């Protein structure tokens, strides 16, 4: 397949980008080898593994801090060290070919502090920062100070317009690319706005045209747009190539690089991905960021779904007129609240089935969980390390004046993602993946879910158009 190269961060490369996947799924090894093929490899800057003096990854991380503030400080220090180690590995593995990017989740705890520290110390190894999951207004400022390009990840022209008008217009020369991430089909956290219907996906063409039109108006005609989300065979995207209305364009692959020899995921996780069927990937709002995210349905996700079904409204004070006269004791505090008499049988059924631990949510509802699950939730909340700037699950916030009540309907994303990256337990951890993951099983390249390619083999395959 004859692909036109694009220029990003001042360098001409093949228009193929490895999407950054945290925690530690996109590493220095995977990104460096992708770059070595002539594209742009992206390692994750979200809690990456750091390397000891013997070259071994240190995981899981042990925290000594007595509170969340102290533990977040440790997490940032570990993160900086991990980013520097992964950047060095990526730079070495690339052998001077392609480009190496680092991906940052803007809403991760201490993202600005981490980014500043990494860029000051990683001179010459990271060419651009890709960043989304939030509105990274200060991204351009931080990157330009360190002579590093920035690639904002957006899902609509409105988001890019806000970023441009408030900040990016002042740092135009350091804008490497705009990554358009389809909010309906991409893996990980998705940029669905309140006006978007999660059940009514739109084709990307109209949004891409709107973004390019605005970019042309503000002098960004030569800056490429990288299409992310739903990319599998390039032969399906011919109408987007050499399209004057879209302009220079590249393609980001997030899902396919997860199943390679170099991917750090355990064989059990890769096998799970190779055998995903239609309907096994769910777009939902269980992430404690509060954002929509796309993940593979496993036992852990099913438990979160089931918790929502075991939910009853309550009132703090007995109210006979409304029928809230059935007393229920909260497991954490022993305090009595009241549920409606109409829910009495439902309450009895939950308890009889072993869901006898009662937890309060910020929405004046109760959820009923088993004792082991209750202990897990309490322990995870207690051990919060501040991995997010604001967490709906633990109630942690580094934002002054922002009061968040802990909500047991979410989960500890740090634990869930570290678990999927560092253990073989594919059923009890959090497995992000795009809607397109079901194509592993259908694509003859993977031989019915039995073949795992190297990154070089995958890259060469993609170049054929398939």
GITA-V381584 format. One record per residue. N is the residue number from 1. RES is the residue in one small letter. PHI is phi as a letter, one per 40 degrees, with the letter a starting at -180 (999 if undefined). NEAR is the number of other ideal C-beta (glycine too) atoms within 10 Angstrom. Layout:
N RES PHI NEAR
N RES PHI NEAR
//
This chain:
1 x 999 12
2 x c 6
3 x c 17
4 x c 11
5 x c 14
6 x b 23
7 x b 14
8 x b 27
9 x f 20
10 x g 12
11 x b 16
12 x c 9
13 x b 21
14 x c 20
15 x c 23
16 x b 24
17 x b 32
18 x c 30
19 x c 30
20 x c 28
21 x b 27
22 x b 23
23 x c 26
24 x g 23
25 x c 26
26 x c 31
27 x b 26
28 x c 29
29 x c 20
30 x c 29
31 x c 34
32 x c 27
33 x c 28
34 x c 34
35 x c 29
36 x c 21
37 x c 21
38 x h 19
39 x b 28
40 x b 31
41 x c 32
42 x b 31
43 x c 33
44 x c 28
45 x c 29
46 x c 28
47 x f 27
48 x c 30
49 x c 25
50 x b 19
51 x b 18
52 x c 10
53 x c 5
54 x c 5
55 x g 8
56 x c 9
57 x c 17
58 x c 14
59 x a 18
60 x c 13
61 x c 17
62 x b 8
63 x b 15
64 x b 7
65 x d 14
66 x c 8
67 x a 9
68 x c 22
69 x c 11
70 x c 14
71 x c 21
72 x c 23
73 x c 17
74 x c 16
75 x c 23
76 x c 21
77 x c 15
78 x c 20
79 x c 27
80 x c 23
81 x c 18
82 x c 29
83 x c 29
84 x c 20
85 x c 21
86 x c 32
87 x c 26
88 x c 15
89 x c 22
90 x c 29
91 x c 20
92 x c 14
93 x c 22
94 x c 24
95 x f 11
96 x g 8
97 x c 19
98 x f 26
99 x b 25
100 x b 29
101 x b 35
102 x b 30
103 x b 28
104 x b 30
105 x c 26
106 x c 19
107 x c 21
108 x c 27
109 x c 28
110 x g 21
111 x d 25
112 x c 16
113 x c 15
114 x c 23
115 x c 28
116 x c 18
117 x c 18
118 x c 26
119 x c 21
120 x c 12
121 x b 14
122 x b 20
123 x d 11
124 x g 9
125 x b 23
126 x b 27
127 x c 23
128 x a 25
129 x b 28
130 x c 27
131 x a 26
132 x a 28
133 x f 25
134 x h 19
135 x b 16
136 x c 26
137 x c 14
138 x c 15
139 x d 27
140 x c 25
141 x c 17
142 x c 22
143 x c 25
144 x c 18
145 x c 13
146 x b 17
147 x f 10
148 x b 24
149 x c 24
150 x b 26
151 x b 28
152 x c 26
153 x b 29
154 x b 22
155 x b 25
156 x a 18
157 x c 21
158 x c 15
159 x c 18
160 x c 23
161 x c 16
162 x c 15
163 x c 20
164 x c 21
165 x c 10
166 x c 13
167 x a 17
168 x c 25
169 x d 14
170 x c 12
171 x b 17
172 x d 14
173 x c 8
174 x b 22
175 x c 24
176 x c 26
177 x a 29
178 x b 25
179 x c 26
180 x c 30
181 x b 27
182 x c 23
183 x c 25
184 x c 24
185 x b 20
186 x c 30
187 x c 26
188 x g 26
189 x c 23
190 x b 25
191 x c 22
192 x c 19
193 x c 11
194 x c 4
195 x c 7
196 x c 17
197 x c 9
198 x c 13
199 x c 7
200 x b 7
201 x c 16
202 x b 12
203 x c 10
204 x c 22
205 x d 13
206 x c 10
207 x c 18
208 x c 22
209 x c 14
210 x c 16
211 x c 25
212 x c 24
213 x d 12
214 x c 16
215 x d 21
216 x c 14
217 x c 9
218 x b 15
219 x g 10
220 x b 22
221 x c 11
222 x c 11
223 x c 21
224 x c 22
225 x b 23
226 x b 26
227 x c 22
228 x b 26
229 x g 26
230 x g 22
231 x c 26
232 x b 20
233 x c 15
234 x c 20
235 x c 10
236 x c 12
237 x b 17
238 x c 11
239 x c 9
240 x c 17
241 x c 17
242 x f 10
243 x b 16
244 x c 6
245 x c 11
246 x c 19
247 x g 19
248 x d 21
249 x a 21
250 x b 25
251 x b 20
252 x b 26
253 x b 22
254 x b 28
255 x c 29
256 x c 26
257 x c 25
258 x c 26
259 x b 22
260 x b 23
261 x c 14
262 x c 19
263 x d 21
264 x c 18
265 x c 22
266 x c 16
267 x d 10
268 x c 12
269 x c 23
270 x c 19
271 x c 16
272 x d 23
273 x c 25
274 x c 20
275 x b 16
276 x c 22
277 x b 10
278 x d 10
279 x g 8
280 x c 18
281 x b 24
282 x b 17
283 x c 18
284 x a 16
285 x b 16
286 x c 22
287 x c 26
288 x c 26
289 x c 21
290 x g 15
291 x c 18
292 x c 19
293 x a 21
294 x b 25
295 x a 24
296 x c 23
297 x c 15
298 x b 18
299 x c 11
300 x c 22
301 x c 22
302 x c 12
303 x c 15
304 x c 16
305 x c 13
306 x c 12
307 x d 22
308 x c 12
309 x c 10
310 x c 16
311 x b 16
312 x b 19
313 x c 13
314 x a 19
315 x b 15
316 x c 12
317 x b 8
318 x d 13
319 x b 12
320 x c 9
321 x c 6
322 x c 11
323 x g 15
324 x c 21
325 x b 15
326 x b 18
327 x c 10
328 x b 19
329 x c 10
330 x c 15
331 x c 18
332 x c 15
333 x b 9
334 x g 7
335 x c 11
336 x c 12
337 x b 20
338 x b 19
339 x b 22
340 x c 18
341 x d 14
342 x c 11
343 x c 19
344 x c 14
345 x c 9
346 x c 16
347 x d 20
348 x c 11
349 x c 12
350 x d 22
351 x c 14
352 x c 9
353 x c 11
354 x g 13
355 x c 20
356 x b 14
357 x b 22
358 x b 22
359 x b 21
360 x c 22
361 x b 18
362 x c 13
363 x c 10
364 x f 11
365 x b 15
366 x b 22
367 x b 24
368 x b 25
369 x b 23
370 x c 14
371 x c 12
372 x c 10
373 x c 18
374 x d 20
375 x c 12
376 x c 16
377 x c 24
378 x c 16
379 x c 11
380 x c 19
381 x c 18
382 x c 9
383 x c 14
384 x d 23
385 x b 25
386 x g 26
387 x c 29
388 x b 27
389 x c 21
390 x a 18
391 x b 29
392 x c 24
393 x c 24
394 x c 26
395 x g 17
396 x c 23
397 x a 18
398 x c 15
399 x c 9
400 x c 5
401 x g 5
402 x c 9
403 x b 7
404 x b 17
405 x c 10
406 x d 21
407 x b 21
408 x c 22
409 x c 20
410 x c 22
411 x a 24
412 x c 23
413 x c 27
414 x c 28
415 x c 19
416 x c 23
417 x c 24
418 x c 22
419 x c 20
420 x c 27
421 x c 27
422 x b 18
423 x b 15
424 x c 13
425 x c 15
426 x c 22
427 x c 13
428 x b 14
429 x b 22
430 x b 25
431 x b 26
432 x c 26
433 x a 24
434 x c 30
435 x c 22
436 x c 22
437 x d 27
438 x c 20
439 x c 18
440 x d 24
441 x c 15
442 x c 12
443 x c 18
444 x c 8
445 x d 16
446 x c 19
447 x f 10
448 x g 12
449 x g 18
450 x b 9
451 x b 14
452 x b 19
453 x c 18
454 x c 12
455 x c 25
456 x c 15
457 x c 14
458 x c 23
459 x d 24
460 x c 12
461 x c 15
462 x d 24
463 x c 17
464 x c 11
465 x h 14
466 x b 14
//
